[in-house]
């Protein structure tokens, strides 16, 4: 059965994710509210890595909000590319961090699916850092996270969350295409200013 808390967390987070894909600065404050609600949902489901992830999202959403508004010498941060080098460090580091954190959860907690849950945590952190920097590559990592998260959440009977993460997978593709269109354009900067 879907709880009111899970329903609320998903509604607010869905709004935040759609706003991110549309390059709107409002993604950040809605993301903070959604992360608070999801921390409670995941705590009840014993998905401790996901609880930690939500706390990380709260802090980074505050930072991302500022960066998108003022991160380029006091002006809005434009969409840009991180480059291929970002994959060369982020994927191996992500895999090692997943293994390390998964082992901690496996040996020291009663966490459910500690390694899969850790993969969602670690690659979400990488994706969030790229999102804060308004980098195109964020959407590749969100695709990976959503691919891992759907079966994990379904296995914990968080069916609405699993369904919405499948929707987020589609949203990541649409967002990647939209961001690519706006990459380094004046339209990307003016859209953020207009959204304030």
C-alpha positions in Angstrom: 0.0 0.0 0.0 1.3 3.4 -0.9 1.6 5.7 2.1 0.7 9.4 2.1 4.3 10.1 2.8 5.6 8.2 -0.2 2.9 9.9 -2.4 3.9 13.3 -1.2 7.7 12.6 -1.6 7.1 11.5 -5.1 4.9 14.4 -6.1 7.3 17.0 -4.9 10.4 15.2 -6.3 8.8 14.7 -9.6 8.1 18.4 -9.9 11.8 19.1 -9.0 13.1 16.6 -11.6 10.9 18.0 -14.3 12.1 21.5 -13.4 15.7 20.4 -13.6 15.2 19.0 -17.0 13.6 22.3 -18.1 16.6 24.1 -16.8 14.6 26.0 -14.1 16.2 27.2 -10.9 13.1 26.2 -9.0 14.4 22.7 -9.2 16.5 23.4 -6.1 13.9 24.4 -3.5 11.4 21.8 -4.6 14.3 19.3 -4.4 15.0 20.2 -0.8 11.4 19.5 0.2 11.3 16.3 -1.8 14.6 15.1 -0.2 13.3 15.7 3.3 10.2 13.6 2.6 12.2 10.8 0.8 14.6 10.6 3.7 11.6 9.6 5.9 10.3 7.1 3.3 13.7 5.4 2.8 14.3 5.3 6.5 11.1 3.3 7.0 12.1 1.0 4.2 15.6 0.3 5.7 17.4 1.8 2.7 20.0 3.6 4.7 22.2 4.6 1.8 19.2 6.3 0.3 18.6 8.2 3.5 22.2 9.4 3.5 21.7 10.4 -0.2 18.7 12.5 0.7 20.7 14.4 3.3 23.4 15.0 0.7 20.7 16.2 -1.7 19.5 18.8 0.8 22.9 20.3 1.3 23.9 20.2 -2.4 20.5 21.7 -3.4 21.3 24.8 -1.4 24.7 25.0 -3.1 23.3 24.2 -6.6 20.6 26.9 -6.1 23.3 29.5 -5.5 25.5 28.3 -8.3 22.8 28.4 -10.9 21.9 31.9 -9.9 25.3 33.4 -9.2 28.0 30.8 -9.9 29.6 32.6 -12.9 31.0 35.7 -11.4 27.7 36.8 -10.0 25.7 35.8 -13.1 23.7 32.6 -13.8 25.7 29.6 -14.6 25.2 28.4 -18.3 24.9 24.8 -19.4 28.3 23.3 -20.3 30.1 20.1 -20.9 32.4 18.4 -18.4 34.2 16.5 -21.2 35.2 12.9 -21.6 37.7 13.2 -18.7 34.8 13.3 -16.3 33.9 9.7 -17.3 37.5 8.5 -16.9 37.6 9.4 -13.2 34.0 9.2 -12.2 33.1 5.7 -13.3 36.1 3.9 -11.6 35.8 6.1 -8.5 32.0 5.4 -8.5 32.5 1.7 -8.7 35.1 1.6 -5.9 33.0 3.8 -3.7 30.0 1.6 -4.4 32.0 -1.5 -3.3 33.4 0.2 -0.2 30.1 1.7 1.0 28.3 -1.5 0.2 30.7 -3.5 2.3 30.1 -1.1 5.2 26.4 -1.5 5.0 26.7 -5.2 4.5 28.8 -5.8 7.6 27.5 -3.0 10.0 23.8 -2.6 9.3 20.7 -4.6 8.4 20.4 -2.7 5.1 18.5 -4.3 2.3 20.5 -4.9 -0.9 23.5 -2.9 0.4 25.6 -3.0 -2.8 22.7 -2.0 -5.1 21.6 0.7 -2.7 25.1 1.9 -2.6 25.3 2.2 -6.4 22.2 4.4 -6.3 23.9 6.5 -3.6 27.3 6.9 -5.3 26.2 7.5 -8.8 23.5 9.9 -7.7 26.2 11.9 -5.9 28.2 12.1 -9.1 25.1 13.1 -11.1 24.1 15.7 -8.5 27.6 17.3 -8.6 27.4 17.5 -12.4 23.8 19.0 -12.1 25.1 21.6 -9.6 27.7 22.6 -12.2 25.0 22.5 -14.9 27.0 19.9 -16.9 25.4 18.0 -19.7 26.9 14.7 -18.5 24.5 14.8 -15.5 21.8 13.2 -17.6 24.0 10.1 -18.5 24.5 9.4 -14.8 20.8 10.0 -13.9 20.0 7.4 -16.6 22.3 4.9 -14.9 20.8 5.7 -11.4 17.3 5.3 -12.6 18.1 2.0 -14.3 19.4 0.7 -11.0 16.8 2.2 -8.8 13.6 0.9 -10.5 14.1 -2.8 -9.6 15.5 -1.9 -6.2 12.5 0.2 -5.1 10.1 -2.3 -6.6 11.7 -5.1 -4.6 10.9 -3.1 -1.4 7.3 -2.7 -2.5 7.8 1.0 -3.1 5.8 0.6 -6.3 5.0 4.3 -6.9 8.6 5.3 -6.4 9.7 2.5 -8.8 7.2 3.6 -11.4 8.2 7.3 -11.1 11.9 6.4 -11.4 11.0 4.7 -14.7 9.4 8.0 -15.7 12.5 9.8 -14.5 14.5 7.6 -16.9 12.4 9.0 -19.8 12.7 12.5 -18.4 16.5 12.2 -18.3 16.5 11.5 -22.1 14.2 14.4 -22.8 16.2 16.6 -20.5 19.5 15.6 -22.1 18.0 16.6 -25.5 16.7 19.9 -24.2 19.9 20.8 -22.5 21.9 19.9 -25.6 19.7 22.3 -27.6 20.4 25.1 -25.1 24.1 24.3 -24.6 26.1 27.5 -24.2 23.4 29.6 -25.7 22.0 33.0 -24.5 18.6 31.3 -24.3 19.9 29.0 -21.4 21.0 32.1 -19.4 17.9 34.1 -20.1 15.6 31.2 -19.2 17.1 31.0 -15.7 16.8 34.7 -15.1 13.2 34.7 -16.3 12.5 31.8 -13.9 13.6 33.7 -10.8 
